[in-house]
Amino acid sequence: MNFPKELKYARSHEWVRVEGSRAVVGITDYAQHQLGDIVFIEVPTVGNKVEVGKNFSVVESVKAVSDIYAPVAGVIVEVNEKLGDAPETVNQDPYGEGWIAVIEMSDRANLDDLLGSDEYADLAAKGGH
């Protein structure tokens, strides 16, 4: 499993890459591995407000349908439209081309509640709980 050091992680298995006041969000390598082959991703709508811990997207795999939760609060300013035609990108490159959305953060303090890569690796090693 791969957990890049420069990212922050939510206990609900989303990752965050901070770019100024924006947070690029996707699901972790652990999450995509647990889901199996991803066949559909419902990307959020640009302009939607999101709250920490609230569902903002849905990922469907051959195994399950899973909600994706916002790791930070703010407004969706960009979505990865490519995932509509190529949802498997999340399996192939979860931290790169497989990002889901960009959130303009309303409160950077939300980042303080996220895990570092070592903490998240420990969580994943314990079965993700």
C-alpha positions in Angstrom: 0.0 0.0 0.0 1.1 3.5 -0.8 0.4 6.5 1.5 2.3 9.5 0.3 3.9 11.6 3.1 2.7 15.0 1.7 -1.0 14.1 1.9 -3.4 14.2 4.8 -5.9 11.3 5.4 -9.4 11.0 6.8 -10.4 8.0 8.9 -13.1 7.4 6.3 -10.3 6.7 3.7 -10.2 9.9 1.7 -6.9 11.8 1.1 -6.3 15.5 0.9 -3.6 17.4 -1.0 -3.5 21.0 0.1 -2.9 23.6 -2.6 -3.1 27.0 -1.0 -6.7 27.4 0.2 -7.9 24.4 -1.8 -8.0 20.7 -1.0 -7.7 18.2 -3.8 -9.6 15.1 -2.6 -9.7 11.4 -3.6 -9.9 8.0 -2.0 -6.8 6.2 -0.7 -4.9 3.3 -2.2 -6.3 1.2 0.7 -9.9 2.2 -0.1 -9.6 1.5 -3.8 -8.0 -1.9 -3.0 -10.8 -2.8 -0.6 -13.5 -1.8 -3.1 -12.0 -3.7 -6.0 -12.7 -2.7 -9.6 -14.4 0.6 -9.6 -17.2 0.8 -12.3 -18.9 4.2 -11.6 -18.2 7.4 -9.7 -20.8 10.0 -9.0 -18.8 13.2 -9.0 -20.2 16.1 -7.0 -21.6 19.3 -8.6 -19.4 22.4 -8.8 -20.7 25.0 -6.5 -22.1 22.5 -3.9 -21.2 23.3 -0.3 -19.8 20.4 1.7 -19.4 19.7 5.4 -16.8 17.7 7.1 -17.9 14.1 7.4 -20.9 14.5 5.1 -21.3 12.4 2.0 -20.4 14.4 -1.2 -19.8 11.6 -3.8 -20.5 7.9 -4.4 -18.2 5.2 -5.7 -19.5 2.0 -7.1 -17.4 -1.1 -7.5 -18.0 -4.7 -8.4 -18.2 -5.4 -4.7 -20.0 -2.4 -3.1 -21.4 1.1 -3.3 -19.6 3.4 -1.0 -20.2 7.0 0.1 -17.3 9.4 -0.1 -17.1 11.9 2.8 -15.8 15.4 2.7 -12.6 15.6 4.8 -12.8 19.4 4.9 -15.6 21.9 4.7 -16.0 24.3 1.8 -17.3 24.6 -1.7 -16.7 22.3 -4.7 -14.7 24.3 -7.2 -13.6 21.6 -9.6 -14.5 17.9 -10.3 -12.7 15.3 -12.2 -15.0 14.9 -15.2 -12.7 12.2 -16.7 -13.9 9.7 -14.1 -17.3 9.5 -15.9 -15.7 7.7 -18.8 -12.8 6.1 -16.9 -13.8 5.3 -13.3 -11.0 2.7 -13.2 -8.5 5.6 -13.1 -9.1 5.6 -9.3 -7.8 2.0 -9.1 -4.9 2.8 -11.4 -3.7 6.1 -10.0 -5.6 7.0 -6.7 -3.3 9.9 -5.8 -2.8 11.3 -9.2 -5.3 11.2 -12.1 -7.8 9.5 -9.9 -8.6 12.6 -7.8 -12.4 13.2 -7.4 -12.9 16.9 -6.5 -11.3 20.2 -5.4 -12.8 21.9 -2.4 -12.2 25.6 -1.6 -11.7 25.3 2.1 -13.9 27.4 4.4 -11.8 26.5 7.5 -8.2 25.3 7.3 -8.5 24.1 10.9 -10.3 21.1 9.5 -6.9 19.9 8.3 -5.8 19.5 12.0 -8.3 16.7 12.4 -6.8 14.6 9.6 -4.1 11.9 9.9 -0.5 11.9 8.7 0.7 9.1 6.4 2.2 7.0 9.3 -1.0 7.3 11.4 -3.1 6.4 8.4 -0.9 3.4 7.5 -1.4 2.2 11.1 -5.2 2.5 10.7 -5.1 0.6 7.4 -2.9 -2.1 8.9 -5.7 -2.6 11.5 -8.3 -3.2 8.9 -9.3 0.4 8.4 -11.1 0.9 11.7 
